[in-house]
Amino acid sequence: MTSSTLSIAQRIIFQLARDRRTIVLLIIVPLVIASLVGVSVPQKNILDYTAPAIIATLILFFGFLLTGISFLRERSQGTLERLMAAPITRLDIVGGYLLGFLLFAMLQTLIIFFYMIYVLDINYQGELWQILVFQVLIGIGAVCLGTFLSVFARNEFQMMQFIPLIILPQVFLCGLLWPVSQMPDYLQWIAKFLPLTYGVEGIRAMMLYGDGLLDIGKDIGVLAAYAVGLLVLAALSLRRGAV
């Protein structure tokens, strides 16, 4: 991690922190969604079972949306173009944005998780800190995904089209609505290549069955590989004048 990476991250953090409307929305929107989940699920045992998958899905959705739109704004305002002209590597640029956006993605993650635990009274097993570490990994993947796909969008409308194209299929196939094992074979095959599948699988194992990080090594490895791969692809895809 270089000083350039940290400088970019610091600028992103200060820039978003000064936008009071954005900060309010970052706090209010997760609370509203989590509240809707709490009042829409009629039985407590059903809520306990579905909550881990819902948490993983919301982490992916909010992290992707925050990063994709914000990174696209950086390009449209010419900030990214100026950074590309500076004597720093593209990986430093993407890494700086990753760190900056990740802080706010994690803020939303903590809001959702602790609201569900202490307000909606979700029961969970396992160590709290290990669950949070795994959620951070999901958040890193979401930020990397948003950064990578924003490279291919020229405006916010195009960025929003990635939600039904990239996010919704993962929601339907990750096991949130029904078990992956009950899907047709070809959908099970597709689900194996979706990062949210491993996010849901891992967080369910921890919160429902008390597994630790060492017990979900496969899920951690797949999510980490996705995050690193998307980070590298995002850096390779950056190009000047791509707005």
C-alpha positions in Angstrom: 0.0 0.0 0.0 1.6 3.2 -1.2 1.2 6.8 -0.1 -0.6 7.6 -3.3 -3.2 4.9 -2.5 -3.7 6.4 1.0 -3.9 9.9 -0.4 -6.7 9.0 -2.8 -8.6 7.1 -0.1 -8.3 10.1 2.2 -9.7 12.4 -0.4 -12.6 10.1 -1.1 -13.4 9.8 2.6 -13.3 13.6 3.2 -15.3 14.3 0.0 -18.1 11.9 0.9 -18.1 12.9 4.6 -18.7 16.6 3.6 -21.8 15.6 1.7 -24.4 15.7 4.5 -27.2 14.5 2.3 -25.2 11.4 1.2 -24.3 10.6 4.8 -27.9 10.9 5.9 -29.0 8.6 3.0 -26.2 6.1 3.8 -27.6 5.8 7.3 -31.4 6.1 6.7 -31.7 3.8 3.7 -30.3 0.6 5.4 -32.5 1.3 8.4 -35.6 1.6 6.3 -34.8 -1.6 4.3 -34.0 -3.6 7.5 -37.2 -2.3 9.1 -39.2 -3.5 6.1 -37.6 -6.9 6.3 -38.5 -7.1 10.0 -42.2 -6.2 9.6 -42.7 -8.2 6.4 -41.5 -11.6 7.7 -44.4 -12.9 9.9 -42.6 -15.5 12.0 -39.6 -15.0 14.1 -38.0 -18.4 13.2 -38.3 -17.6 9.5 -36.7 -14.2 10.1 -33.8 -15.8 12.0 -33.2 -18.2 9.1 -33.5 -15.7 6.3 -31.6 -12.8 8.0 -28.1 -14.0 7.3 -28.8 -14.3 3.5 -30.6 -10.9 3.6 -27.6 -9.3 5.3 -25.2 -10.7 2.7 -27.5 -9.5 -0.2 -27.8 -6.0 1.2 -24.1 -5.7 1.7 -23.5 -6.6 -1.9 -26.3 -4.3 -3.2 -25.4 -1.2 -1.2 -21.7 -1.6 -1.7 -22.1 -2.1 -5.4 -24.4 0.9 -5.8 -22.4 3.3 -3.6 -19.1 2.4 -5.3 -20.4 2.3 -8.9 -22.2 5.6 -8.8 -19.4 7.4 -6.9 -16.7 6.1 -9.1 -18.7 7.0 -12.2 -19.0 10.6 -10.8 -15.2 10.8 -10.4 -14.8 9.9 -14.0 -17.5 12.4 -15.3 -16.0 15.2 -13.2 -12.5 14.6 -14.7 -10.9 13.7 -11.4 -10.0 10.2 -12.5 -8.6 11.6 -15.8 -6.2 13.8 -13.8 -5.1 10.9 -11.6 -4.4 8.9 -14.7 -2.1 11.6 -15.9 -0.2 11.6 -12.6 2.9 9.4 -12.1 1.1 6.7 -10.1 0.0 3.2 -11.2 -3.6 2.3 -12.1 -3.5 -0.3 -9.3 -2.7 2.5 -6.8 -5.7 4.5 -8.1 -8.1 1.6 -7.9 -6.8 0.6 -4.5 -7.3 4.1 -3.2 -10.9 4.2 -4.4 -11.4 0.8 -2.9 -10.2 1.9 0.6 -12.2 5.1 0.5 -15.5 3.6 -0.6 -15.0 0.5 1.6 -15.3 2.7 4.8 -18.8 3.8 3.9 -19.8 0.4 2.6 -18.8 -1.0 6.0 -20.7 1.7 7.8 -23.9 0.6 6.0 -22.9 -3.1 6.8 -22.6 -2.4 10.5 -25.9 -0.4 10.6 -27.8 -3.3 8.9 -26.2 -6.0 11.0 -26.5 -4.4 14.5 -30.0 -3.1 13.7 -31.1 -6.6 12.9 -29.3 -8.1 15.9 -30.3 -5.6 18.6 -33.6 -4.0 17.3 -35.1 -6.9 15.3 -33.7 -9.3 17.9 -32.2 -11.8 15.4 -30.8 -14.9 17.0 -27.3 -16.0 15.8 -24.6 -18.4 16.7 -20.9 -18.1 16.4 -18.4 -15.4 17.3 -19.5 -11.8 16.6 -16.1 -10.6 15.5 -15.7 -13.5 13.0 -19.1 -12.8 11.5 -18.1 -9.1 11.1 -14.8 -10.1 9.4 -16.7 -12.2 6.9 -19.1 -9.4 6.2 -16.1 -7.1 5.5 -14.9 -9.6 2.9 -18.3 -9.5 1.2 -18.2 -5.7 1.3 -14.7 -5.7 -0.3 -16.1 -7.9 -3.1 -19.0 -5.6 -3.6 -16.8 -2.5 -3.8 -14.5 -4.2 -6.3 -17.5 -5.3 -8.4 -18.9 -1.8 -8.4 -15.6 -0.3 -9.4 -15.0 -2.8 -12.2 -18.4 -2.5 -13.8 -18.5 1.3 -13.5 -15.6 1.4 -16.0 -18.0 0.2 -18.7 -20.8 2.7 -17.9 -20.8 6.2 -19.4 -23.6 7.6 -17.2 -25.7 6.8 -14.2 -28.5 5.3 -16.2 -26.1 2.7 -17.7 -24.7 2.0 -14.3 -28.2 1.3 -12.9 -28.8 -1.3 -15.7 -26.1 -3.5 -14.1 -28.4 -4.0 -11.2 -30.9 -6.2 -13.0 -28.1 -7.7 -15.1 -25.6 -8.5 -12.4 -27.2 -8.2 -9.0 -30.7 -9.6 -9.4 -29.6 -12.9 -10.9 -27.4 -13.4 -7.9 -30.3 -12.7 -5.5 -32.4 -15.3 -7.2 -29.7 -17.9 -7.4 -27.7 -17.5 -4.2 -30.1 -19.4 -2.0 -31.9 -16.4 -0.5 -35.3 -17.3 -1.8 -35.0 -21.1 -2.0 -32.2 -23.6 -1.5 -29.7 -23.9 -4.3 -29.9 -27.7 -4.0 -33.6 -27.5 -5.1 -32.9 -25.6 -8.3 -32.5 -27.3 -11.7 -29.0 -28.6 -12.4 -28.1 -25.9 -14.9 -29.1 -23.2 -12.3 -27.0 -24.9 -9.7 -24.1 -24.9 -12.1 -24.5 -21.1 -12.7 -24.9 -20.5 -8.9 -21.4 -22.0 -8.4 -19.9 -19.1 -10.3 -21.7 -16.3 -8.4 -19.9 -14.6 -5.4 -23.1 -14.0 -3.5 -23.7 -17.7 -3.4 -20.6 -18.1 -1.3 -21.4 -15.0 0.8 -24.8 -16.4 1.7 -23.4 -19.9 2.3 -20.6 -18.7 4.6 -22.7 -16.2 6.6 -25.4 -18.8 7.1 -22.9 -21.3 8.3 -21.6 -18.8 10.9 -24.9 -17.3 12.1 -27.1 -20.4 12.0 -24.7 -23.2 12.9 -21.9 -21.4 14.8 -19.1 -22.2 12.3 -15.9 -20.1 12.5 -13.8 -18.6 9.8 -11.6 -21.8 9.6 -14.8 -23.8 8.9 -15.8 -21.8 5.8 -12.4 -21.7 4.2 -13.8 -22.5 0.7 -16.3 -19.5 0.9 -13.5 -17.2 2.1 -11.2 -18.3 -0.6 -13.7 -17.9 -3.4 -14.7 -14.4 -2.2 -11.1 -13.3 -1.8 -10.3 -14.6 -5.3 -13.2 -12.7 -6.8 -12.2 -9.5 -5.0 -8.6 -9.7 -6.1 -9.6 -10.6 -9.6 -12.1 -7.8 -9.9 -9.6 -5.3 -8.5 -6.9 -6.3 -11.0 -9.5 -6.2 -13.9 -10.7 -2.8 -12.8 -7.1 -1.5 -12.8 -6.4 -3.0 -16.3 -9.7 -1.6 -17.6 -9.0 2.0 -16.7 -8.1 4.2 -19.6 -7.9 7.9 -20.2 -10.8 9.6 -22.0 -13.2 6.7 -21.3 -16.0 9.0 -20.0 
